């Protein structure tokens, strides 16, 4: 389980249709604070399914941008607090 922590000043983080960073950007961002389930993790990119929050129900996101974390791994215990 992952929480979106980046993109607070931009309405969330960019979501792409495929793993490649050159693939099309989806029209809406994944909002800061959203909770997602990892489907696949590959080369600093995460394929996800939305559990809670707003934005695309699935897609590919980067874990880091310019050295800053965009998503962090959370335990279910942390999320229930």
N, C-alpha and C positions, 0 to 999 in steps of 0.2 A: 504494500500500500504506500502511496506517495502523496505528498501535499505540495501544491503549487505555492511557492514562496516568492517568486519573481514576478516582475511585470506590474507591480502595484501602481506605478505612475503612468502606465500605458493601457490600463484596462485588462491586463492579463498577458499571457505569453502566446507567441505565434505557434500555430499548429499547421503542420504540412500533411498532405495526402499520403506521402510515402516516406521511406527512411531517408532518402537523399535530400540534402539541404537545398537542392535546386528544384525539387518537386513543387507543385503548386501549393500556395498558401491557402488555407481554408478561410472563408469569409469572416468568421468570428474567432476571437481569441479565447483561450482557456483561462478563466478568471482566477485571480490570486485567491488562495484559500480553498480552491477546489481539491477534492480527493479523487485519486484515480487508482485503478488496478493495473499493474504491469502485465502486458501481454508478451512483449519481447523487449529485451535490452541488448543493444548492439552498438558498439563504438560511440558511447556517449549520447546515444539517441534512444528514446523510450517510445514504444508503441503502447498505447494505453486504452482503457475503457473507463468512461466517467462513472464514478460512484455517486458523488455529491458535488454540487456547485453548478456553474454555468459554462457553456461553451460547447464545442463539438463533442458528440458522444464517443468518438474515437478518432485516432490520428497518431501522428508522430511529433514528438517535441524533443528539444535539446535539454540535457540536464544542466549544462553550464552555458553562460554567455559572458565573454570577456572576464573569465575567472570567477564570476559570481554564480552561486547556485540558483537555479530556476525551480527545481523540485528537490525535496528531501524525503528520504525514506522515513516512514512513521509506522509505529506498531499500533495495533488496534487499541491497546491500553492507552497510549498517548492521545489517540483521537477521541476516546470516550470521556476524556476529562473536560 
